[in-house]
Amino acid sequence: MRKPLVVAIAITFFMCLLGLSFRKGASADVGEAPSEGGIIVPGEKTDKVEMIYEKVVYDIQEETKDSPFYQGDFNESDVWVRHYAQVSAEFKMKNTSSKDEVMDLMFPIPANYIDLDYFKPEDKMNPAINFMVYVDNKASDFEYEVYDMYSFMNTPNFPEEKVIAIKFPVTFKANLETNIKVEYDARLVFEPKSIYGTFNYIMETGADWSGSIGSGEIIFSFPSDISSSMFDTYNEGFKIEGNELVWKFSNLEPGPEDNIKVSYAPSLLGIWDQRDESLEDLVSGGDMDVQLDKVKAPAGYDFGFYYMREGNVVNLLRTEKEEEGPSDGWFADLTGPEAPFVLYEFDAVYRVDTLNVTQAISQPVFALDGSSYGSRYDIFSTAKTLKLTFSDGSSITLNLENLPTEEQVLEFEKVETSSVKVEFVGVYPNHAGETDVLGIARMNLDVGGYVRAKEAVEDKDDQVRDTGSTTEDKEEGNFFQKYFVVFTVAVVIVAGTILIVVVLILVKTKKKKTGSEKSASHEGSSLTENRETHPESVGVNMGGTNSTSANEPGSNSTTINT
């Protein structure tokens, strides 16, 4: 009998804006169910087949009339999905046993219905469609079944344990590798009234294979360059590389903490793509979303209904003009221990001398008597005093007038810098005199001429959020520059002194040696004279001890010790 196995990828649950309950997009690694009737039951797994390598790619596309989820005549208002992904999940497996292993692999799929009587595989309202399965590069047949996903019962992303899955057979040959590939199209799933959409990928089910996952990479490839600021969340370990969000790993024993969630705002992708090409990254501190039931409405007015106002620092880069004033921007918490900030990081050193700011974000309000409605620009606190800190540690302070809807141009003395950190150190209160929430609509720097490459001046990591470290680094560099000559002279003096001492010692040693040689020559000369004077009996003891020669009686003898 075949062992039920799971290739758990792409479980989706989501809710539409109309309030209908659906599943949000998710995917999962391969996992094995230990017995029939249960899939991905924790604590039981195969010890015969291991996962050597895993590669998952979300190739994210912009919605067009040619996209797989498109319905109806194409126009701007029809683009309700905004983004979708062509997903490819590849697994290289190896049977480490001495006999073939035959298993049914399960691939849970996102679906709006958990009943095969209503489920339609190619319904474009489904979160994912167009599934294809390949085993060793050959297309594999599959069928749809309903399974109980017991391991998801207590998982927030999966409130129901029943799922629809595709099932296909795989024979893992003894001591050989098997390649499995699953392809499908998945659409980005938005939370109600949110600018952020989400792709989920479940890693923990990969633990049901033998051992750990040898190595792998998870790649989210976007239509254009990305910034960390446009994401609501992504897992630790991911790195931004141009237009890709990448996680590479090895020897991974996946658990719930490794499950992947990537949430981002497609609307911000276009804004970032149109930024000044000198801007390398935009980072903020103090970000917050605003719950309107926590904000006081003007007297006689209401916000209509309570909901969350979401902001993002990338909105500050918008350049288009709105007739009724900006309706979006960035929100920051003014109650924290540190002032909110926005950090502009450039790809090189440039000349900067102008900051353009539009202070207020509009908020719709409705008269309680129903007589009128409109937008107010005094619901949130607005910027008043700004502190600008540059990459060399220097800083200036700029003041804004209380002109909420007008763009204010703040000019200052030209500075050569690779970054500008803008801190909001003073604000104008809102209509109720509160200073809890900062709302700012637009803020752009005028970047002038290129000066030099940033690498020649400083390392990017040294000028990060804490500008104090930049000053310390600069002072340390100046210290060594200032005293370099002194250090060099000192080293030369010490080396020269040592050399002179060595020479003097050598000369003295040579003189002693010469004196010894002369003394030995004198003794040799005396010995020769002695031999010539008494040739009949001269004994020479070379042993270096006092001794007397035993000569024959009556002979004259003398012993000389040398």
HELIX and SHEET records of a PDB file:
HELIX    1   1 GLU A   76  ASP A   78  5                                   3    
HELIX    2   2 TYR A  150  PHE A  152  5                                   3    
HELIX    3   3 GLU A  204  ASP A  208  5                                   5    
HELIX    4   4 SER A  228  MET A  230  5                                   3    
HELIX    5   5 PRO A  256  ASP A  258  5                                   3    
HELIX    6   6 PRO A  266  ASP A  273  1                                   8    
HELIX    7   7 LEU A  292  LYS A  294  5                                   3    
HELIX    8   8 VAL A  313  LEU A  317  5                                   5    
HELIX    9   9 LYS A  454  ALA A  456  5                                   3    
HELIX   10  10 LYS A  460  GLN A  463  5                                   4    
HELIX   11  11 GLY A  468  LYS A  482  1                                  15    
HELIX   12  12 PHE A  484  THR A  533  1                                  50    
SHEET    1   A 5 VAL A  30  GLU A  32  0                                        
SHEET    2   A 5 LYS A   3  VAL A   7 -1                                        
SHEET    3   A 5 GLU A 101  ILE A 109  1                                        
SHEET    4   A 5 LYS A 162  PHE A 172 -1                                        
SHEET    5   A 5 GLU A 143  ASP A 148 -1                                        
SHEET    1   B 2 PHE A  13  MET A  15  0                                        
SHEET    2   B 2 SER A  21  ARG A  23 -1                                        
SHEET    1   C 8 LYS A 138  ALA A 139  0                                        
SHEET    2   C 8 ALA A 128  VAL A 135 -1                                        
SHEET    3   C 8 GLU A 177  ARG A 187 -1                                        
SHEET    4   C 8 HIS A  83  ASN A  95 -1                                        
SHEET    5   C 8 VAL A  49  GLU A  62 -1                                        
SHEET    6   C 8 ILE A 213  SER A 221  1                                        
SHEET    7   C 8 GLU A 244  LEU A 252 -1                                        
SHEET    8   C 8 LYS A 239  GLU A 241 -1                                        
SHEET    1   D 4 VAL A 189  PHE A 190  0                                        
SHEET    2   D 4 GLY A 197  TYR A 201 -1                                        
SHEET    3   D 4 ILE A 260  TYR A 264 -1                                        
SHEET    4   D 4 PHE A 231  THR A 233 -1                                        
SHEET    1   E 5 LEU A 279  GLY A 285  0                                        
SHEET    2   E 5 PHE A 341  THR A 358 -1                                        
SHEET    3   E 5 GLU A 407  TYR A 428 -1                                        
SHEET    4   E 5 THR A 382  PHE A 390 -1                                        
SHEET    5   E 5 SER A 395  ASN A 399 -1                                        
SHEET    1   F 3 LEU A 279  GLY A 285  0                                        
SHEET    2   F 3 PHE A 341  THR A 358 -1                                        
SHEET    3   F 3 ARG A 442  ALA A 453 -1                                        
SHEET    1   G 2 VAL A 290  GLN A 291  0                                        
SHEET    2   G 2 MET A 308  ARG A 309 -1                                        
SHEET    1   H 3 TYR A 301  ASP A 302  0                                        
SHEET    2   H 3 GLN A 363  ALA A 367 -1                                        
SHEET    3   H 3 TYR A 373  ARG A 376 -1                                        
SHEET    1   I 2 TRP A 330  ASP A 333  0                                        
SHEET    2   I 2 VAL A 437  ILE A 440 -1                                        
SHEET    1   J 2 VAL A 538  ASN A 541  0                                        
SHEET    2   J 2 THR A 558  ASN A 561  1                                        
END                                                                             
